[in-house]
């Protein structure tokens, strides 16, 4: 208790020293944890989202209601922008218009900093003066501190603070402030969304559904360029990797354009899979490829691996079972002028591996020389099922193994809810392959999909004893002799 008391005093001191930096609530608790040593039951995790989020409220909590919308909007389900109007009283300083810029510069830590609100307004009583609006969170009780008064004295400005009635409208409030004022108190507010071109994609919780159309309209209002807001209404279909969605606000146009790693794509978001959170992962894999390498993309989608690989002067074989994805893959290959470098297929993943992939490997691997640097990569980005496809590699090829350096490298994606997800996905892969990958694989954590659910990428070279089936000596014998031997063995089993 004594230690907590000291920390509270230290926290208060540090808080007011850093008032100008708008200390946030998590940072305050981090400071408390830092100075208190070990506090039982306190565990702070600060995690930064990698997708679009609605702007955060950064004001000091000394007067949390100052910038809140009118309380009458609580429970609103149909957006009424006029209902958000309210007037708040803020401190203001009367300044001759000739020295306004000097005052703003000298009192930059004390003037109003909130985006969208004017810091200087007309003085209704004196056309030669202006009113400089001060931050009510910095100027407490409408009284300037000694340092501010000293600055004003040097500028020959009277330090008296007056009260100014500031009108706030819907346009002045941030998305989170609006939604926090509308939704029932204590309920979680939607804090983020994925942006796909002009589309904002939400995953709303059940308690937010009654307000879904209002939420969609607010997001569209507060994010320039967003003209359509959708909410996912079902889980992703594991066959075609798309999901049902409802348009919450804006135009019902789900054909959009996106840009990822300086490459443009076009797609129908309602019919194909696209996740902007995978941009970094797409770039990571493509960076592993060198000109002349061969890429087999088993679940290619609209081409986020295949197209940049082709532009990197790799030979690409891209496949997707979804006819819509296949159509958009062809479209995007032409759009990016790599249609002559990508061979596209619309097949089941197993058929693609046993057909075009086996045919190409059977043709290319025997020709590899020791010093040849061509590498073969197989990308399997279907996290819900890809691990189950690995058994296809068992004896996919027949003959003597190529040099170890020529063995194809697989990048297989999977989800895991295990306490040790890396070990979990490796063990599942080993079960499908029928061999151990200990010391022969690497695991990369792609992203956190949901609480206790991770997406990972397992990379490994296919072991030669898995990939190749060596011809049996018996296969060199004449067919009649093999038949005779088989018949004799069968008769021996009967006799025994």
C-alpha positions in Angstrom: 0.0 0.0 0.0 2.9 2.4 0.8 4.4 1.6 -2.5 1.2 2.2 -4.3 0.8 5.5 -2.5 4.2 6.6 -3.6 3.4 5.6 -7.1 0.2 7.5 -7.1 2.0 10.7 -6.1 4.7 10.0 -8.7 2.0 9.3 -11.3 0.3 12.5 -10.5 3.5 14.5 -10.8 4.5 12.8 -14.1 1.0 13.2 -15.5 0.9 17.0 -15.1 4.5 17.3 -16.3 3.5 15.6 -19.5 0.1 17.1 -19.9 1.1 18.7 -23.2 1.7 15.2 -24.7 -1.9 14.0 -23.9 -0.9 11.0 -21.9 -3.2 8.1 -22.8 -4.8 5.7 -20.3 -2.6 2.7 -21.2 0.6 4.8 -21.0 -0.4 6.0 -17.5 -0.8 2.4 -16.3 2.5 1.5 -17.8 4.1 4.3 -15.9 2.4 3.1 -12.7 3.7 -0.5 -13.4 7.2 0.8 -14.1 7.6 2.6 -10.8 5.7 0.2 -8.6 7.8 -2.8 -9.4 5.6 -5.9 -9.4 1.9 -5.4 -8.8 0.0 -8.7 -8.5 -2.8 -9.1 -11.0 -1.6 -6.3 -13.2 -0.5 -7.2 -16.7 -0.4 -4.6 -19.5 -0.3 -5.5 -23.2 0.0 -2.7 -25.7 -0.7 -3.9 -29.2 -0.8 -1.8 -32.4 -3.4 -2.7 -35.0 -2.1 -3.2 -38.5 -5.3 -2.2 -40.2 -7.5 0.9 -40.5 -8.8 2.1 -37.2 -11.2 4.9 -36.3 -9.4 7.9 -34.8 -8.8 7.6 -31.1 -10.0 10.1 -28.4 -6.8 11.7 -27.1 -8.1 14.4 -24.7 -7.2 14.4 -21.1 -9.8 12.7 -18.8 -10.0 15.6 -16.4 -13.3 16.6 -18.0 -14.4 13.6 -20.1 -17.8 15.1 -21.0 -16.5 18.3 -22.5 -16.3 17.0 -26.1 -19.1 14.4 -25.9 -22.1 14.7 -28.2 -25.4 15.6 -26.8 -26.6 12.9 -24.3 -29.9 12.7 -26.1 -28.4 10.6 -28.9 -28.0 7.6 -26.7 -29.8 4.6 -28.3 -30.2 6.3 -31.8 -30.4 3.7 -34.6 -31.1 6.1 -37.5 -28.5 8.7 -37.9 -29.7 12.3 -37.1 -26.7 14.6 -37.4 -28.6 17.6 -36.0 -29.1 15.8 -32.7 -25.4 15.9 -32.0 -25.2 19.6 -31.6 -24.2 21.0 -28.2 -22.5 24.1 -26.8 -19.6 24.0 -24.4 -17.9 26.8 -22.4 -14.2 27.1 -23.1 -11.6 29.6 -22.0 -10.6 32.4 -24.4 -8.0 35.2 -24.5 -8.7 38.6 -26.0 -5.7 39.6 -28.3 -5.0 42.4 -30.7 -5.2 40.9 -34.2 -1.7 42.2 -35.0 0.0 39.9 -32.5 -2.3 36.8 -32.8 0.5 34.8 -34.5 3.0 35.7 -31.8 0.6 34.7 -29.0 -0.2 31.4 -30.8 3.5 30.6 -31.1 4.2 31.5 -27.4 1.3 29.7 -26.0 1.3 26.7 -28.4 1.0 24.2 -25.4 -2.1 26.0 -24.1 -4.2 26.9 -27.1 -6.9 24.6 -28.4 -5.4 21.7 -30.4 -8.5 19.8 -31.4 -8.7 19.1 -35.2 -11.6 20.7 -36.9 -12.0 23.5 -34.4 -10.8 27.1 -34.9 -8.2 28.4 -32.5 -8.9 32.0 -33.4 -12.3 33.5 -33.8 -13.8 37.0 -34.3 -14.4 39.2 -31.3 -18.0 40.3 -31.5 -17.3 43.3 -29.4 -14.1 44.6 -31.0 -13.2 44.3 -34.7 -9.6 45.1 -34.0 -9.2 42.1 -31.6 -9.5 38.4 -31.9 -10.4 35.7 -29.4 -7.7 32.9 -29.0 -9.4 29.8 -27.8 -7.5 28.0 -25.1 -7.5 24.3 -24.3 -9.9 23.8 -21.3 -7.9 20.7 -20.3 -4.8 22.9 -19.9 -6.3 26.1 -18.5 -8.1 24.8 -15.5 -10.7 27.0 -13.7 -10.3 29.6 -16.4 -7.1 30.8 -14.8 -3.7 31.1 -16.5 -0.6 29.7 -14.8 2.4 31.9 -13.8 4.4 31.0 -16.9 1.6 31.8 -19.3 1.0 35.2 -17.5 4.7 36.0 -17.8 4.7 35.3 -21.6 1.6 37.5 -22.1 3.2 40.3 -20.0 6.1 40.4 -22.5 3.6 40.7 -25.4 1.6 43.4 -23.6 -1.5 41.2 -23.5 -3.9 41.4 -20.6 -4.0 37.9 -19.0 -7.6 37.9 -18.1 -9.4 34.8 -19.4 -13.0 35.0 -20.6 -15.6 32.4 -21.3 -16.5 31.5 -24.8 -19.5 29.5 -25.9 -18.2 27.0 -28.5 -20.8 25.2 -30.6 -20.0 21.6 -31.5 -21.7 19.8 -34.3 -21.7 16.3 -35.8 -18.7 17.3 -38.0 -16.6 18.1 -34.9 -16.9 14.7 -33.3 -14.7 11.7 -34.0 -16.1 8.3 -35.0 -15.4 6.7 -31.7 -16.9 9.6 -29.7 -20.1 9.4 -31.8 -20.5 5.6 -31.5 -19.6 5.7 -27.8 -22.4 8.2 -27.2 -24.9 6.2 -29.2 -24.4 2.7 -28.1 -25.5 1.6 -24.6 -23.1 2.5 -21.9 -20.4 -0.1 -21.1 -20.8 -1.9 -24.5 -17.8 -2.3 -26.8 -17.5 0.2 -29.6 -16.3 -0.9 -33.1 -12.7 0.3 -33.2 -11.5 -0.9 -36.6 -12.3 -2.1 -40.1 -10.6 -3.4 -43.2 -10.4 -1.1 -46.2 -10.7 -2.7 -49.7 -10.6 0.1 -52.2 -13.7 2.2 -51.6 -15.2 -0.5 -49.3 -15.0 -0.6 -45.5 -15.4 -4.1 -44.2 -16.7 -4.6 -40.6 -17.1 -7.7 -38.4 -19.8 -6.4 -36.0 -20.6 -8.1 -32.7 -24.2 -9.2 -31.9 -24.8 -6.3 -29.5 -23.9 -3.8 -32.3 -26.2 -5.2 -35.0 -29.2 -3.0 -34.1 -27.0 0.0 -34.8 -25.3 -1.4 -37.8 -26.7 1.1 -40.4 -25.8 4.0 -38.2 -22.3 2.6 -37.6 -21.9 2.2 -41.4 -23.0 5.8 -42.1 -20.6 7.2 -39.5 -17.6 5.3 -40.8 -18.5 6.5 -44.4 -18.9 10.1 -43.1 -15.6 10.1 -41.2 -13.3 8.4 -43.8 -12.8 10.1 -47.1 -12.9 7.8 -50.1 -15.2 5.2 -48.4 -18.4 5.0 -50.4 -19.6 1.6 -49.3 -19.7 -0.1 -45.9 -20.3 -3.9 -45.5 -20.6 -6.3 -42.6 -19.7 -9.9 -42.8 -22.8 -12.1 -42.0 -21.2 -15.6 -42.2 -17.9 -17.3 -41.7 -15.6 -17.7 -44.7 -16.6 -20.6 -47.0 -13.6 -23.0 -47.0 -14.3 -24.0 -50.6 -14.3 -20.7 -52.4 -13.0 -18.6 -49.4 -15.7 -15.9 -49.8 -18.5 -14.9 -47.3 -21.9 -13.4 -47.3 -22.1 -9.7 -46.5 -24.7 -7.0 -46.0 -24.3 -3.5 -47.3 -24.8 -1.1 -44.3 -24.3 2.2 -46.0 -23.5 3.8 -49.4 -23.6 2.4 -52.9 -24.2 -1.3 -53.5 -21.0 -1.5 -55.7 -18.6 -4.3 -54.6 -16.4 -4.3 -57.6 -13.4 -2.3 -56.4 -9.7 -1.5 -57.1 -6.9 -2.0 -54.6 -3.2 -1.4 -54.6 -0.8 -3.7 -52.8 3.0 -3.4 -52.8 2.8 -1.0 -55.8 0.7 -3.5 -57.8 -2.9 -2.8 -58.8 -5.7 -5.4 -58.6 -9.4 -5.3 -59.4 -11.9 -7.7 -57.9 -15.5 -8.3 -56.8 -15.3 -8.3 -53.1 -18.5 -10.3 -52.7 -17.3 -13.2 -54.8 -13.5 -13.6 -54.2 -11.2 -13.6 -51.2 -9.1 -10.5 -50.4 -7.5 -9.6 -47.1 -5.5 -6.3 -46.9 -3.8 -7.6 -43.7 -1.8 -10.1 -45.7 0.1 -7.4 -47.7 3.3 -7.8 -45.7 3.2 -11.6 -46.0 2.7 -11.5 -49.7 5.7 -9.2 -50.0 7.8 -11.5 -47.7 7.3 -14.6 -49.8 7.9 -12.8 -53.1 11.2 -11.4 -51.7 12.4 -15.0 -51.4 12.1 -15.5 -55.1 14.8 -14.7 -57.7 14.5 -14.2 -61.4 14.3 -17.6 -63.2 12.7 -19.3 -60.2 9.5 -21.3 -60.6 6.4 -20.6 -58.4 3.5 -23.0 -58.1 0.6 -21.1 -56.4 -1.9 -23.8 -55.4 -4.7 -21.5 -54.0 -3.8 -18.3 -55.9 -6.9 -16.2 -55.5 -6.8 -13.1 -57.7 -2.9 -13.3 -57.8 -1.3 -11.5 -54.8 1.6 -14.0 -54.9 1.5 -14.9 -58.6 1.5 -11.5 -60.2 4.4 -9.9 -58.3 6.4 -13.1 -58.8 5.8 -12.9 -62.5 6.9 -9.3 -62.5 10.0 -10.5 -60.7 10.7 -12.6 -63.9 9.8 -15.9 -62.3 7.8 -18.6 -64.2 4.4 -18.9 -62.5 1.8 -21.6 -62.4 -1.3 -20.3 -60.6 -4.5 -22.2 -59.7 -7.7 -21.5 -57.9 -10.9 -23.6 -57.6 -13.2 -20.6 -57.4 -14.3 -19.8 -61.0 -14.7 -16.1 -60.0 -11.1 -16.0 -58.6 -9.8 -17.6 -61.7 -11.6 -15.0 -63.9 -10.2 -12.1 -61.8 -6.8 -13.7 -61.8 -6.7 -13.7 -65.6 -8.0 -10.1 -65.6 -5.3 -8.9 -63.2 -2.6 -10.7 -65.1 -3.6 -8.7 -68.2 -4.0 -5.5 -66.1 -0.4 -5.9 -65.0 0.9 -7.2 -68.3 2.1 -10.5 -67.1 -0.5 -12.7 -68.8 2.2 -14.3 -70.9 4.3 -15.3 -67.9 1.5 -16.8 -65.8 -0.1 -20.1 -66.6 -3.5 -20.1 -64.9 -5.7 -23.1 -63.9 -9.2 -23.5 -62.5 -8.8 -26.9 -60.7 -9.0 -28.5 -57.3 -5.8 -28.1 -55.4 -5.0 -31.8 -55.3 -5.6 -32.2 -59.0 -3.4 -29.2 -59.7 -0.5 -30.8 -57.6 -1.0 -34.2 -59.2 -1.3 -32.7 -62.7 0.5 -29.6 -63.8 2.9 -29.5 -60.8 3.9 -33.1 -61.1 4.3 -32.8 -64.9 6.5 -29.7 -64.6 8.7 -31.1 -61.8 9.1 -34.4 -63.6 10.3 -32.5 -66.6 12.5 -29.9 -64.9 14.2 -31.6 -61.9 16.1 -34.3 -63.8 17.6 -31.5 -66.0 19.0 -29.6 -63.0 22.7 -29.4 -62.7 24.6 -29.0 -59.5 25.6 -25.4 -60.2 22.2 -24.4 -61.6 20.4 -21.9 -59.3 16.8 -22.3 -60.3 14.6 -22.8 -57.2 11.1 -24.2 -57.1 8.6 -22.8 -54.6 5.1 -24.1 -53.8 2.7 -21.7 -52.0 -0.3 -23.2 -50.3 -2.3 -20.3 -48.8 -5.5 -21.9 -47.6 -5.0 -21.8 -43.8 -8.2 -23.7 -43.0 -7.2 -26.8 -45.1 -3.8 -26.5 -46.7 -2.0 -28.8 -44.2 -4.4 -31.6 -45.2 -3.2 -31.3 -48.8 0.5 -32.1 -47.9 -0.1 -35.9 -48.2 -0.2 -35.3 -52.0 3.6 -34.9 -52.0 4.1 -38.6 -50.9 5.7 -40.3 -53.8 4.5 -37.5 -56.2 7.5 -38.2 -58.4 9.0 -41.5 -59.6 12.8 -42.0 -60.2 16.1 -41.1 -58.7 16.0 -38.0 -56.5 17.5 -34.8 -57.8 20.2 -32.9 -56.0 19.1 -31.7 -52.5 19.4 -28.1 -53.6 16.7 -28.7 -56.3 14.1 -30.1 -54.0 11.0 -27.8 -54.0 10.3 -25.5 -51.0 6.8 -25.5 -49.7 5.2 -22.5 -47.9 2.1 -23.9 -46.2 -0.3 -21.8 -44.2 -2.4 -22.9 -41.3 -4.4 -21.7 -38.3 -3.7 -22.9 -34.8 -5.4 -22.5 -31.4 -2.8 -24.5 -29.7 -0.7 -23.1 -26.8 2.4 -23.7 -28.9 1.1 -23.0 -32.4 4.5 -23.5 -34.1 4.8 -27.0 -32.8 1.2 -27.7 -33.5 1.4 -26.9 -37.2 4.7 -28.7 -37.6 3.3 -31.9 -36.1 0.2 -31.7 -38.3 2.4 -31.3 -41.3 4.5 -34.2 -40.3 1.4 -36.4 -39.9 0.4 -35.5 -43.5 3.8 -36.0 -45.0 4.6 -39.2 -43.0 8.0 -38.0 -41.9 9.7 -35.8 -39.4 10.6 -32.1 -40.2 12.7 -31.6 -37.2 15.6 -29.3 -38.1 14.3 -29.1 -41.7 11.6 -26.4 -41.4 10.9 -22.9 -40.2 7.7 -21.3 -38.9 6.7 -17.7 -39.3 3.9 -16.1 -37.3 1.8 -14.2 -39.9 -0.9 -12.6 -37.8 -3.3 -13.0 -34.9 -6.7 -13.9 -36.4 -8.7 -13.9 -33.2 -8.2 -14.4 -29.5 -6.1 -17.6 -29.2 -6.0 -18.2 -32.9 -2.9 -17.6 -34.9 -2.1 -17.8 -38.6 1.3 -19.3 -39.4 3.4 -20.2 -42.4 5.4 -23.4 -42.3 8.3 -23.5 -44.8 10.3 -26.6 -45.7 12.0 -28.4 -48.5 10.1 -31.6 -49.4 12.4 -34.5 -48.2 13.6 -36.7 -51.1 12.3 -39.9 -49.5 8.8 -38.3 -49.3 8.7 -36.7 -52.8 10.3 -39.6 -54.8 9.2 -43.2 -55.3 12.1 -45.3 -56.5 11.3 -48.0 -59.2 11.3 -51.5 -57.7 13.8 -54.0 -59.2 10.9 -56.3 -60.2 9.6 -53.7 -62.6 12.6 -54.4 -64.9 11.5 -58.1 -65.3 9.3 -59.2 -68.3 5.6 -58.9 -67.6 5.1 -62.7 -68.0 7.8 -63.4 -65.4 6.3 -60.9 -63.0 2.9 -62.5 -63.4 4.3 -66.0 -62.8 6.1 -64.9 -59.7 3.0 -63.2 -58.3 0.9 -66.4 -59.0 3.5 -68.6 -57.2 3.5 -66.3 -54.2 -0.3 -66.4 -54.2 -0.4 -70.2 -54.3 2.3 -70.4 -51.5 0.1 -68.2 -49.3 -2.9 -70.5 -49.9 -0.9 -73.6 -49.0 0.5 -72.1 -45.9 
